[in-house]
Amino acid sequence: MSRLSVVLATYNEEKNLGRCLSAVKEIADEIVIVDGSSTDKTVDIAKSFGAKVVVCDNPPIFHINKQKALDLASSGWILQLDADEVVTPQLAKEIKMIISLDDREIEVYQQNLKERDLFLRHQRLIEERDGKIGEESKEFAGFFIPRKNYFLGKFLRYGGVYPDGVIRLVKKGKAYFPCKSVHEQIVVKGRIGWLANPLLHYDSPTFSRYLKRNSRYIDLIVQDLKKQKVKKNLWQFLNYFFWKPLCWFLLTTLRHKGILDGWQGIVFSFFSALRFPRAYFRYLNL
């Protein structure tokens, strides 16, 4: 039976960590936590689950600590999670099943995924943005897991939010984070597949938490604008303050049917679109 390590990078996650680890304690052969010097009870909670905890600094690109957690894992398979994510019982069962299969059996499983077409279409969109994911190989080395994102009391399904595939299950030694940007994909040296059952993502249970997280992403967008040396002129002002946010809002609410998620879907699309002018405004004031 293949062993499974569950790894996380944390910082002040006392409100989420217990829920996350409770959901995986039965399937994890070990739990590894790399903590960025939390000032709350995160470390104590991690240790209460028998986790191996390493405390270090908290770099702005948190993938650095995620990579440290990957390096510390000792099992053949690794499930990398964020503290605000929850593995459902159905997903837990699927993970244990998939890591027990050989590559031929996994291929048959992939062909029979109920939402296979949706997953592959989503993967193509990610690859158009980030480049080719995985390698041509007979060996499956990583798996996307679809996510349901929780926003103001509801798991969003439309607006381009689902399946929000994230590579979370990887073979030891076959995956790494480049650690250059918060938006980067984990690099997998092998074939990529999909799991069927979604991961629950409690990223925005309150509006204040959403704005706080959103503000951190905007700061990183500003750094990207700086690296790209985006010009500070009237055209770019109009582009970032009007054209980009308008196109994004219409795309997510109408074409991707975000309106079907009710008022939460509309609010999510609106504030997601606002990241463009907010980022450019901060960039102008550097």
MIDOSE-1310 file (N, C-alpha, C; in nm, 2 decimals, decimal comma, always signed):
residues 286
msrl	+0,08/-0,12/+0,00/+0,00/+0,00/+0,00/+0,09/+0,12/+0,00; +0,06/+0,22/-0,09/+0,14/+0,34/-0,10/+0,11/+0,43/+0,02; +0,22/+0,49/+0,07/+0,21/+0,58/+0,18/+0,18/+0,72/+0,13; +0,11/+0,80/+0,21/+0,07/+0,94/+0,18/+0,12/+1,04/+0,29
svvl	+0,19/+1,14/+0,24/+0,22/+1,25/+0,33/+0,13/+1,37/+0,30; +0,08/+1,43/+0,40/+0,00/+1,56/+0,39/+0,09/+1,67/+0,43; +0,11/+1,77/+0,35/+0,20/+1,88/+0,38/+0,13/+2,02/+0,36; +0,16/+2,11/+0,45/+0,11/+2,24/+0,44/+0,21/+2,35/+0,48
atyn	+0,20/+2,47/+0,42/+0,27/+2,58/+0,47/+0,17/+2,67/+0,54; +0,20/+2,72/+0,66/+0,10/+2,79/+0,74/+0,15/+2,92/+0,79; +0,06/+3,01/+0,82/+0,09/+3,14/+0,89/-0,04/+3,19/+0,95; -0,05/+3,18/+1,09/-0,16/+3,23/+1,16/-0,29/+3,17/+1,11
eekn	-0,30/+3,04/+1,11/-0,42/+2,97/+1,06/-0,49/+2,89/+1,17; -0,49/+2,94/+1,29/-0,56/+2,87/+1,40/-0,71/+2,85/+1,38; -0,77/+2,94/+1,30/-0,92/+2,93/+1,28/-0,95/+2,82/+1,17; -0,85/+2,78/+1,09/-0,87/+2,69/+0,98/-0,80/+2,55/+1,00
lgrc	-0,69/+2,55/+1,06/-0,60/+2,43/+1,06/-0,66/+2,31/+1,12; -0,73/+2,32/+1,23/-0,80/+2,20/+1,29/-0,90/+2,14/+1,20; -0,98/+2,21/+1,13/-1,08/+2,16/+1,04/-1,01/+2,09/+0,92; -0,90/+2,15/+0,87/-0,83/+2,09/+0,76/-0,76/+1,96/+0,80
lsav	-0,69/+1,95/+0,91/-0,62/+1,83/+0,95/-0,72/+1,72/+1,00; -0,83/+1,76/+1,06/-0,93/+1,66/+1,10/-0,98/+1,58/+0,98; -0,99/+1,64/+0,87/-1,04/+1,58/+0,75/-0,94/+1,48/+0,68; -0,81/+1,49/+0,72/-0,71/+1,40/+0,65/-0,64/+1,31/+0,75
keia	-0,66/+1,32/+0,88/-0,58/+1,25/+0,97/-0,59/+1,10/+0,95; -0,71/+1,05/+0,90/-0,72/+0,91/+0,88/-0,65/+0,85/+0,75; -0,62/+0,94/+0,66/-0,56/+0,89/+0,54/-0,41/+0,93/+0,53; -0,36/+1,01/+0,62/-0,22/+1,06/+0,62/-0,13/+0,97/+0,70
deiv	-0,03/+0,92/+0,64/+0,07/+0,84/+0,71/+0,17/+0,94/+0,79; +0,18/+1,06/+0,74/+0,25/+1,16/+0,82/+0,19/+1,30/+0,78; +0,20/+1,40/+0,87/+0,16/+1,53/+0,84/+0,28/+1,62/+0,86; +0,32/+1,70/+0,76/+0,43/+1,79/+0,77/+0,38/+1,94/+0,76
ivdg	+0,42/+2,02/+0,86/+0,38/+2,16/+0,86/+0,50/+2,25/+0,86; +0,52/+2,34/+0,76/+0,62/+2,44/+0,76/+0,55/+2,57/+0,80; +0,58/+2,62/+0,91/+0,51/+2,74/+0,96/+0,59/+2,87/+0,96; +0,53/+2,98/+0,91/+0,61/+3,10/+0,89/+0,61/+3,19/+1,01
sstd	+0,64/+3,13/+1,13/+0,65/+3,20/+1,26/+0,52/+3,26/+1,30; +0,42/+3,18/+1,30/+0,28/+3,22/+1,34/+0,28/+3,28/+1,48; +0,20/+3,38/+1,51/+0,19/+3,44/+1,64/+0,06/+3,40/+1,71; -0,01/+3,30/+1,65/-0,13/+3,25/+1,72/-0,11/+3,10/+1,76
ktvd	-0,21/+3,02/+1,77/-0,19/+2,89/+1,81/-0,18/+2,78/+1,70; -0,14/+2,83/+1,58/-0,13/+2,74/+1,47/-0,03/+2,62/+1,50; +0,09/+2,65/+1,55/+0,18/+2,54/+1,58/+0,13/+2,45/+1,68; +0,07/+2,49/+1,79/+0,01/+2,41/+1,89/-0,09/+2,31/+1,83
iaks	-0,18/+2,37/+1,74/-0,28/+2,28/+1,68/-0,22/+2,18/+1,59; -0,12/+2,22/+1,51/-0,05/+2,12/+1,43/+0,01/+2,01/+1,51; +0,08/+2,04/+1,62/+0,14/+1,94/+1,70/+0,04/+1,85/+1,77; -0,08/+1,90/+1,79/-0,19/+1,82/+1,85/-0,23/+1,71/+1,76
fgak	-0,21/+1,72/+1,63/-0,24/+1,62/+1,53/-0,12/+1,53/+1,50; -0,01/+1,55/+1,58/+0,11/+1,47/+1,56/+0,19/+1,51/+1,44; +0,17/+1,63/+1,40/+0,24/+1,68/+1,28/+0,39/+1,70/+1,31; +0,47/+1,68/+1,21/+0,61/+1,73/+1,21/+0,61/+1,88/+1,18
vvvc	+0,66/+1,96/+1,27/+0,65/+2,11/+1,25/+0,79/+2,17/+1,24; +0,81/+2,25/+1,13/+0,93/+2,33/+1,12/+0,89/+2,47/+1,11; +0,95/+2,55/+1,20/+0,92/+2,70/+1,20/+1,03/+2,77/+1,13; +0,99/+2,86/+1,04/+1,09/+2,95/+0,97/+1,03/+3,09/+0,95
dnpp	+1,09/+3,16/+0,86/+1,03/+3,30/+0,83/+0,91/+3,28/+0,74; +0,85/+3,40/+0,71/+0,73/+3,40/+0,63/+0,75/+3,48/+0,50; +0,81/+3,43/+0,40/+0,84/+3,51/+0,28/+0,71/+3,55/+0,20; +0,71/+3,66/+0,13/+0,60/+3,71/+0,06/+0,55/+3,60/-0,05
ifhi	+0,64/+3,54/-0,11/+0,60/+3,43/-0,20/+0,60/+3,30/-0,12; +0,47/+3,27/-0,08/+0,46/+3,16/+0,02/+0,48/+3,02/-0,04; +0,51/+3,01/-0,17/+0,54/+2,89/-0,24/+0,68/+2,84/-0,19; +0,76/+2,93/-0,14/+0,89/+2,90/-0,08/+0,88/+2,80/+0,03
nkqk	+0,78/+2,83/+0,12/+0,76/+2,74/+0,24/+0,68/+2,62/+0,19; +0,60/+2,63/+0,09/+0,53/+2,51/+0,04/+0,64/+2,41/-0,02; +0,74/+2,46/-0,08/+0,85/+2,38/-0,14/+0,92/+2,31/-0,02; +0,95/+2,39/+0,08/+1,02/+2,33/+0,20/+0,93/+2,21/+0,26
aldl	+0,80/+2,22/+0,26/+0,72/+2,12/+0,31/+0,72/+2,00/+0,22; +0,72/+2,02/+0,08/+0,74/+1,91/-0,01/+0,87/+1,83/+0,01; +0,98/+1,91/+0,03/+1,11/+1,85/+0,05/+1,11/+1,76/+0,18; +1,04/+1,80/+0,28/+1,04/+1,73/+0,41/+0,96/+1,60/+0,41
assg	+0,87/+1,59/+0,31/+0,78/+1,47/+0,31/+0,86/+1,34/+0,28; +0,82/+1,23/+0,34/+0,90/+1,11/+0,32/+0,82/+1,00/+0,24; +0,69/+1,02/+0,22/+0,61/+0,92/+0,16/+0,62/+0,92/+0,01; +0,57/+0,82/-0,06/+0,58/+0,81/-0,20/+0,48/+0,90/-0,27
wilq	+0,37/+0,94/-0,21/+0,28/+1,03/-0,26/+0,26/+1,15/-0,16; +0,24/+1,27/-0,21/+0,22/+1,39/-0,13/+0,09/+1,46/-0,16; +0,02/+1,49/-0,06/-0,10/+1,57/-0,08/-0,07/+1,71/-0,02; -0,06/+1,81/-0,10/-0,03/+1,95/-0,06/-0,15/+2,03/-0,04
ldad	-0,18/+2,08/+0,07/-0,30/+2,15/+0,10/-0,27/+2,29/+0,16; -0,37/+2,38/+0,15/-0,38/+2,51/+0,22/-0,47/+2,49/+0,34; -0,44/+2,56/+0,45/-0,51/+2,54/+0,57/-0,66/+2,57/+0,56; -0,70/+2,65/+0,46/-0,85/+2,68/+0,45/-0,91/+2,58/+0,35
evvt	-0,85/+2,47/+0,32/-0,91/+2,37/+0,23/-0,95/+2,25/+0,31; -1,05/+2,18/+0,27/-1,10/+2,06/+0,34/-1,12/+1,95/+0,24; -1,07/+1,83/+0,28/-1,09/+1,71/+0,20/-1,21/+1,64/+0,24; -1,31/+1,63/+0,15/-1,43/+1,56/+0,19/-1,41/+1,41/+0,20
pqla	-1,50/+1,34/+0,27/-1,48/+1,19/+0,28/-1,47/+1,12/+0,14; -1,55/+1,17/+0,05/-1,55/+1,11/-0,09/-1,41/+1,13/-0,15; -1,35/+1,25/-0,14/-1,22/+1,28/-0,19/-1,11/+1,20/-0,12; -1,12/+1,19/+0,01/-1,03/+1,11/+0,08/-1,02/+0,97/+0,03
keik	-1,14/+0,91/+0,01/-1,15/+0,77/-0,04/-1,09/+0,76/-0,18; -1,11/+0,86/-0,26/-1,06/+0,86/-0,40/-0,91/+0,87/-0,40; -0,85/+0,96/-0,31/-0,71/+0,97/-0,30/-0,64/+0,84/-0,27; -0,69/+0,77/-0,16/-0,64/+0,65/-0,12/-0,65/+0,54/-0,24
miis	-0,76/+0,55/-0,31/-0,77/+0,46/-0,42/-0,68/+0,48/-0,53; -0,66/+0,61/-0,57/-0,58/+0,64/-0,69/-0,43/+0,61/-0,67; -0,38/+0,63/-0,55/-0,24/+0,61/-0,52/-0,21/+0,46/-0,51; -0,32/+0,38/-0,51/-0,30/+0,23/-0,50/-0,30/+0,17/-0,64
lddr	-0,34/+0,24/-0,74/-0,35/+0,19/-0,88/-0,22/+0,20/-0,95; -0,20/+0,12/-1,05/-0,08/+0,13/-1,14/-0,13/+0,23/-1,26; -0,03/+0,26/-1,34/-0,05/+0,36/-1,44/-0,16/+0,32/-1,55; -0,17/+0,19/-1,58/-0,27/+0,14/-1,67/-0,41/+0,16/-1,61
eiev	-0,42/+0,12/-1,48/-0,55/+0,14/-1,41/-0,59/+0,28/-1,40; -0,49/+0,37/-1,38/-0,52/+0,51/-1,37/-0,57/+0,57/-1,50; -0,51/+0,52/-1,61/-0,56/+0,56/-1,74/-0,70/+0,53/-1,77; -0,74/+0,41/-1,73/-0,88/+0,36/-1,74/-0,97/+0,45/-1,66
yqqn	-0,93/+0,48/-1,54/-1,00/+0,57/-1,45/-1,02/+0,71/-1,51; -0,92/+0,76/-1,57/-0,92/+0,89/-1,63/-1,03/+0,90/-1,75; -1,03/+0,79/-1,82/-1,12/+0,79/-1,94/-1,27/+0,79/-1,90; -1,29/+0,75/-1,77/-1,43/+0,73/-1,73/-1,47/+0,84/-1,63
lker	-1,40/+0,95/-1,62/-1,43/+1,06/-1,53/-1,56/+1,12/-1,58; -1,66/+1,15/-1,49/-1,79/+1,20/-1,53/-1,77/+1,34/-1,60; -1,69/+1,43/-1,54/-1,67/+1,56/-1,59/-1,54/+1,58/-1,67; -1,50/+1,47/-1,73/-1,37/+1,47/-1,80/-1,35/+1,59/-1,90
dlfl	-1,45/+1,61/-1,98/-1,45/+1,72/-2,08/-1,43/+1,86/-2,02; -1,51/+1,88/-1,91/-1,49/+2,01/-1,84/-1,36/+2,02/-1,78; -1,30/+1,92/-1,72/-1,17/+1,93/-1,66/-1,06/+1,95/-1,76; -1,07/+1,88/-1,88/-0,97/+1,90/-1,98/-0,97/+2,04/-2,04
rhqr	-1,10/+2,09/-2,06/-1,11/+2,23/-2,11/-1,05/+2,33/-2,02; -1,07/+2,31/-1,89/-1,01/+2,40/-1,79/-0,86/+2,39/-1,79; -0,81/+2,27/-1,80/-0,66/+2,25/-1,81/-0,60/+2,32/-1,93; -0,67/+2,31/-2,04/-0,62/+2,38/-2,16/-0,61/+2,53/-2,14
liee	-0,71/+2,59/-2,07/-0,71/+2,73/-2,04/-0,59/+2,77/-1,95; -0,56/+2,68/-1,85/-0,45/+2,71/-1,77/-0,32/+2,70/-1,84; -0,31/+2,60/-1,94/-0,19/+2,59/-2,01/-0,17/+2,70/-2,11; -0,28/+2,76/-2,16/-0,27/+2,88/-2,25/-0,21/+2,99/-2,17
rdgk	-0,24/+3,00/-2,04/-0,18/+3,11/-1,96/-0,04/+3,08/-1,91; -0,02/+2,95/-1,86/+0,10/+2,92/-1,79/+0,20/+2,83/-1,87; +0,16/+2,78/-1,98/+0,24/+2,69/-2,06/+0,21/+2,55/-2,03; +0,27/+2,46/-2,10/+0,25/+2,31/-2,09/+0,27/+2,27/-1,94
igee	+0,17/+2,19/-1,89/+0,18/+2,13/-1,76/+0,20/+1,98/-1,77; +0,30/+1,93/-1,70/+0,33/+1,79/-1,70/+0,42/+1,76/-1,82; +0,44/+1,63/-1,84/+0,52/+1,58/-1,95/+0,45/+1,46/-2,01; +0,49/+1,44/-2,14/+0,44/+1,32/-2,21/+0,51/+1,20/-2,14
skef	+0,43/+1,11/-2,08/+0,49/+1,00/-2,01/+0,39/+0,90/-1,98; +0,43/+0,77/-1,96/+0,33/+0,67/-1,92/+0,31/+0,68/-1,77; +0,40/+0,74/-1,70/+0,39/+0,75/-1,55/+0,30/+0,87/-1,51; +0,20/+0,85/-1,43/+0,12/+0,96/-1,37/+0,20/+1,01/-1,25
agff	+0,23/+1,14/-1,25/+0,31/+1,19/-1,14/+0,24/+1,30/-1,06; +0,12/+1,34/-1,11/+0,05/+1,45/-1,04/-0,10/+1,45/-1,08; -0,18/+1,51/-0,99/-0,32/+1,52/-1,02/-0,38/+1,65/-0,99; -0,46/+1,70/-1,08/-0,55/+1,82/-1,05/-0,66/+1,77/-0,96
iprk	-0,70/+1,86/-0,87/-0,82/+1,83/-0,79/-0,91/+1,96/-0,81; -1,04/+1,93/-0,85/-1,13/+2,05/-0,87/-1,16/+2,11/-0,73; -1,19/+2,24/-0,73/-1,22/+2,30/-0,60/-1,35/+2,38/-0,61; -1,42/+2,37/-0,50/-1,54/+2,45/-0,48/-1,51/+2,56/-0,38
nyfl	-1,52/+2,69/-0,43/-1,47/+2,80/-0,35/-1,59/+2,86/-0,28; -1,57/+2,89/-0,15/-1,68/+2,94/-0,06/-1,67/+3,09/-0,05; -1,77/+3,16/-0,09/-1,77/+3,30/-0,09/-1,90/+3,36/-0,03; -1,89/+3,42/+0,09/-2,00/+3,49/+0,16/-2,12/+3,39/+0,17
gkfl	-2,10/+3,27/+0,22/-2,20/+3,18/+0,26/-2,25/+3,08/+0,15; -2,17/+3,08/+0,04/-2,21/+2,99/-0,07/-2,09/+2,94/-0,15; -2,09/+2,81/-0,19/-1,99/+2,76/-0,28/-2,03/+2,80/-0,42; -1,94/+2,87/-0,49/-1,96/+2,92/-0,62/-1,94/+2,81/-0,72
rygg	-2,03/+2,81/-0,82/-2,03/+2,71/-0,93/-2,00/+2,77/-1,07; -2,04/+2,89/-1,09/-2,03/+2,95/-1,22/-1,93/+3,07/-1,22; -1,94/+3,15/-1,32/-1,85/+3,27/-1,33/-1,70/+3,23/-1,36; -1,68/+3,11/-1,41/-1,55/+3,06/-1,44/-1,47/+3,02/-1,31
vypd	-1,54/+3,01/-1,20/-1,48/+2,97/-1,07/-1,46/+2,82/-1,06; -1,55/+2,74/-1,11/-1,54/+2,60/-1,10/-1,50/+2,54/-1,24; -1,41/+2,44/-1,25/-1,36/+2,36/-1,14/-1,24/+2,41/-1,07; -1,18/+2,53/-1,11/-1,07/+2,58/-1,03/-0,96/+2,48/-1,00
gvir	-0,92/+2,40/-1,10/-0,83/+2,29/-1,08/-0,70/+2,33/-1,02; -0,65/+2,26/-0,92/-0,52/+2,29/-0,85/-0,45/+2,15/-0,84; -0,32/+2,15/-0,87/-0,24/+2,03/-0,86/-0,21/+2,01/-0,71; -0,26/+1,91/-0,65/-0,24/+1,90/-0,51/-0,18/+1,76/-0,47
lvkk	-0,21/+1,66/-0,56/-0,15/+1,53/-0,53/-0,04/+1,50/-0,62; +0,08/+1,47/-0,57/+0,20/+1,45/-0,65/+0,28/+1,34/-0,60; +0,36/+1,28/-0,69/+0,46/+1,18/-0,65/+0,58/+1,25/-0,59; +0,64/+1,19/-0,48/+0,76/+1,24/-0,42/+0,87/+1,25/-0,52
gkay	+0,94/+1,36/-0,53/+1,05/+1,38/-0,62/+1,01/+1,41/-0,76; +0,88/+1,42/-0,79/+0,84/+1,45/-0,93/+0,77/+1,58/-0,94; +0,78/+1,67/-0,84/+0,71/+1,80/-0,85/+0,79/+1,90/-0,76; +0,78/+2,03/-0,81/+0,85/+2,13/-0,73/+0,78/+2,27/-0,77
fpck	+0,79/+2,36/-0,68/+0,75/+2,50/-0,71/+0,87/+2,58/-0,75; +0,86/+2,65/-0,87/+0,97/+2,74/-0,91/+1,00/+2,85/-0,81; +0,90/+2,89/-0,73/+0,91/+3,00/-0,63/+0,95/+3,13/-0,68; +0,89/+3,17/-0,80/+0,92/+3,30/-0,86/+0,80/+3,39/-0,85
svhe	+0,68/+3,33/-0,84/+0,56/+3,41/-0,84/+0,45/+3,34/-0,76; +0,36/+3,41/-0,70/+0,24/+3,35/-0,63/+0,15/+3,28/-0,72; +0,15/+3,32/-0,85/+0,05/+3,27/-0,95/+0,11/+3,14/-1,02; +0,23/+3,10/-0,99/+0,29/+3,00/-1,07/+0,22/+2,86/-1,04
qivv	+0,23/+2,77/-1,14/+0,19/+2,64/-1,13/+0,31/+2,55/-1,07; +0,27/+2,45/-0,99/+0,37/+2,36/-0,95/+0,42/+2,28/-1,08; +0,55/+2,25/-1,09/+0,60/+2,18/-1,21/+0,60/+2,04/-1,18; +0,54/+1,96/-1,27/+0,53/+1,81/-1,25/+0,61/+1,74/-1,36
kgri	+0,70/+1,65/-1,32/+0,78/+1,58/-1,41/+0,72/+1,44/-1,44; +0,62/+1,44/-1,52/+0,54/+1,32/-1,55/+0,41/+1,36/-1,60; +0,32/+1,26/-1,61/+0,19/+1,28/-1,67/+0,09/+1,33/-1,56; +0,00/+1,42/-1,61/-0,10/+1,48/-1,52/-0,24/+1,42/-1,54
gwla	-0,31/+1,39/-1,43/-0,44/+1,34/-1,44/-0,54/+1,43/-1,35; -0,66/+1,39/-1,34/-0,76/+1,46/-1,26/-0,83/+1,36/-1,16; -0,86/+1,42/-1,04/-0,95/+1,35/-0,95/-1,09/+1,40/-0,97; -1,19/+1,32/-0,94/-1,33/+1,36/-0,97/-1,40/+1,44/-0,86
npll	-1,36/+1,41/-0,73/-1,43/+1,47/-0,62/-1,36/+1,61/-0,58; -1,45/+1,71/-0,55/-1,39/+1,84/-0,53/-1,33/+1,86/-0,39; -1,24/+1,95/-0,38/-1,18/+2,00/-0,26/-1,26/+2,12/-0,21; -1,30/+2,13/-0,09/-1,37/+2,25/-0,04/-1,27/+2,36/+0,00
hyds	-1,29/+2,48/-0,05/-1,20/+2,59/-0,03/-1,28/+2,70/+0,04; -1,25/+2,72/+0,17/-1,32/+2,82/+0,25/-1,23/+2,95/+0,25; -1,21/+3,00/+0,13/-1,12/+3,12/+0,12/-1,18/+3,25/+0,17; -1,31/+3,26/+0,15/-1,38/+3,39/+0,18/-1,51/+3,38/+0,26
ptfs	-1,50/+3,33/+0,38/-1,63/+3,31/+0,46/-1,69/+3,45/+0,50; -1,60/+3,55/+0,51/-1,65/+3,69/+0,54/-1,59/+3,78/+0,43; -1,66/+3,90/+0,42/-1,61/+3,99/+0,32/-1,48/+4,06/+0,36; -1,46/+4,08/+0,49/-1,33/+4,14/+0,53/-1,21/+4,04/+0,50
rylk	-1,23/+3,91/+0,52/-1,13/+3,82/+0,49/-1,10/+3,82/+0,34; -1,21/+3,83/+0,25/-1,19/+3,83/+0,11/-1,10/+3,96/+0,07; -1,14/+4,07/+0,13/-1,07/+4,20/+0,09/-0,92/+4,19/+0,14; -0,90/+4,13/+0,25/-0,76/+4,11/+0,30/-0,68/+4,03/+0,21
rnsr	-0,73/+3,91/+0,17/-0,66/+3,82/+0,08/-0,64/+3,89/-0,06; -0,75/+3,95/-0,11/-0,75/+4,02/-0,24/-0,64/+4,13/-0,24; -0,62/+4,20/-0,13/-0,53/+4,31/-0,12/-0,38/+4,25/-0,14; -0,36/+4,13/-0,08/-0,23/+4,07/-0,09/-0,20/+4,03/-0,24
yidl	-0,30/+3,98/-0,31/-0,28/+3,95/-0,45/-0,26/+4,07/-0,53; -0,33/+4,18/-0,50/-0,31/+4,30/-0,57/-0,16/+4,35/-0,56; -0,11/+4,34/-0,44/+0,03/+4,38/-0,42/+0,13/+4,30/-0,51; +0,10/+4,17/-0,53/+0,18/+4,09/-0,61/+0,16/+4,12/-0,76
ivqd	+0,04/+4,16/-0,80/+0,01/+4,21/-0,93/+0,10/+4,34/-0,96; +0,10/+4,42/-0,86/+0,18/+4,55/-0,87/+0,33/+4,52/-0,90; +0,38/+4,41/-0,83/+0,52/+4,38/-0,85/+0,54/+4,32/-0,99; +0,44/+4,25/-1,05/+0,44/+4,20/-1,18/+0,44/+4,32/-1,28
lkkq	+0,36/+4,42/-1,26/+0,36/+4,54/-1,34/+0,49/+4,61/-1,34; +0,55/+4,61/-1,23/+0,68/+4,67/-1,21/+0,79/+4,60/-1,29; +0,79/+4,46/-1,28/+0,88/+4,38/-1,36/+0,86/+4,40/-1,51; +0,74/+4,41/-1,55/+0,71/+4,42/-1,69/+0,73/+4,56/-1,74
kvkk	+0,75/+4,65/-1,65/+0,77/+4,79/-1,69/+0,66/+4,85/-1,77; +0,54/+4,82/-1,72/+0,42/+4,87/-1,78/+0,42/+5,03/-1,78; +0,39/+5,09/-1,89/+0,40/+5,23/-1,89/+0,29/+5,30/-1,81; +0,33/+5,42/-1,76/+0,23/+5,50/-1,69/+0,19/+5,62/-1,78
nlwq	+0,09/+5,58/-1,86/+0,04/+5,68/-1,95/-0,11/+5,68/-1,96; -0,17/+5,76/-2,04/-0,32/+5,77/-2,05/-0,38/+5,64/-2,11; -0,31/+5,58/-2,20/-0,37/+5,45/-2,26/-0,37/+5,34/-2,16; -0,27/+5,33/-2,08/-0,27/+5,22/-1,98/-0,36/+5,26/-1,87
flny	-0,38/+5,38/-1,84/-0,48/+5,43/-1,74/-0,62/+5,38/-1,78; -0,65/+5,41/-1,90/-0,78/+5,37/-1,95/-0,80/+5,22/-1,96; -0,69/+5,16/-2,00/-0,69/+5,01/-2,01/-0,72/+4,94/-1,87; -0,65/+4,99/-1,77/-0,66/+4,92/-1,64/-0,78/+4,98/-1,56
ffwk	-0,82/+5,10/-1,58/-0,93/+5,15/-1,50/-1,07/+5,13/-1,57; -1,07/+5,10/-1,70/-1,20/+5,09/-1,76/-1,21/+4,96/-1,85; -1,12/+4,94/-1,94/-1,14/+4,83/-2,04/-1,12/+4,69/-1,97; -1,02/+4,67/-1,90/-0,99/+4,54/-1,84/-1,10/+4,50/-1,74
plcw	-1,13/+4,59/-1,64/-1,24/+4,55/-1,55/-1,38/+4,53/-1,61; -1,41/+4,61/-1,71/-1,54/+4,60/-1,78/-1,55/+4,46/-1,85; -1,44/+4,43/-1,93/-1,44/+4,30/-2,00/-1,44/+4,18/-1,90; -1,37/+4,19/-1,79/-1,37/+4,08/-1,70/-1,51/+4,06/-1,63
fllt	-1,57/+4,17/-1,59/-1,70/+4,16/-1,53/-1,80/+4,10/-1,62; -1,81/+4,15/-1,75/-1,90/+4,09/-1,84/-1,87/+3,95/-1,88; -1,74/+3,91/-1,89/-1,70/+3,78/-1,92/-1,75/+3,68/-1,81; -1,73/+3,72/-1,68/-1,76/+3,63/-1,57/-1,91/+3,62/-1,54
tlrh	-1,98/+3,73/-1,55/-2,12/+3,73/-1,51/-2,21/+3,68/-1,62; -2,17/+3,71/-1,75/-2,26/+3,67/-1,86/-2,21/+3,55/-1,93; -2,10/+3,55/-1,99/-2,05/+3,44/-2,07/-2,03/+3,32/-1,98; -1,97/+3,34/-1,86/-1,94/+3,22/-1,77/-2,06/+3,21/-1,67
kgil	-2,16/+3,28/-1,68/-2,29/+3,26/-1,61/-2,27/+3,28/-1,46; -2,19/+3,37/-1,42/-2,17/+3,40/-1,28/-2,30/+3,45/-1,21; -2,39/+3,51/-1,29/-2,52/+3,56/-1,24/-2,60/+3,44/-1,18; -2,58/+3,32/-1,23/-2,65/+3,20/-1,18/-2,61/+3,17/-1,03
dgwq	-2,50/+3,22/-0,98/-2,46/+3,21/-0,84/-2,53/+3,31/-0,75; -2,62/+3,39/-0,81/-2,70/+3,48/-0,73/-2,61/+3,61/-0,70; -2,65/+3,68/-0,59/-2,58/+3,80/-0,56/-2,43/+3,78/-0,53; -2,40/+3,66/-0,47/-2,26/+3,63/-0,44/-2,18/+3,62/-0,56
givf	-2,23/+3,56/-0,67/-2,16/+3,56/-0,79/-2,14/+3,69/-0,86; -2,24/+3,78/-0,85/-2,22/+3,91/-0,90/-2,12/+3,99/-0,82; -2,13/+3,99/-0,69/-2,03/+4,06/-0,61/-1,89/+4,01/-0,63; -1,87/+3,87/-0,64/-1,74/+3,82/-0,66/-1,68/+3,86/-0,80
sffs	-1,76/+3,87/-0,90/-1,72/+3,91/-1,03/-1,68/+4,06/-1,03; -1,76/+4,14/-0,96/-1,73/+4,28/-0,95/-1,60/+4,31/-0,88; -1,58/+4,25/-0,77/-1,46/+4,28/-0,69/-1,33/+4,22/-0,76; -1,36/+4,11/-0,83/-1,25/+4,04/-0,90/-1,21/+4,14/-1,01
alrf	-1,30/+4,20/-1,08/-1,27/+4,30/-1,19/-1,20/+4,42/-1,13; -1,22/+4,46/-1,01/-1,16/+4,58/-0,95/-1,01/+4,56/-0,92; -0,96/+4,44/-0,93/-0,82/+4,42/-0,90/-0,74/+4,49/-1,01; -0,79/+4,51/-1,13/-0,71/+4,58/-1,23/-0,69/+4,73/-1,20
pray	-0,79/+4,81/-1,17/-0,77/+4,95/-1,14/-0,70/+4,96/-1,00; -0,73/+4,88/-0,91/-0,66/+4,89/-0,78/-0,51/+4,86/-0,79; -0,47/+4,77/-0,87/-0,33/+4,73/-0,89/-0,26/+4,85/-0,96; -0,33/+4,90/-1,07/-0,26/+5,01/-1,14/-0,25/+5,13/-1,06
fryl	-0,35/+5,16/-0,98/-0,34/+5,28/-0,89/-0,22/+5,27/-0,80; -0,20/+5,15/-0,74/-0,09/+5,13/-0,65/+0,04/+5,14/-0,72; +0,04/+5,09/-0,85/+0,16/+5,10/-0,93/+0,20/+5,24/-0,96; +0,09/+5,33/-0,99/+0,12/+5,47/-1,02/+0,18/+5,54/-0,90
nl	+0,15/+5,49/-0,78/+0,20/+5,56/-0,66/+0,32/+5,50/-0,60; +0,39/+5,41/-0,67/+0,51/+5,35/-0,62/+0,62/+5,46/-0,60
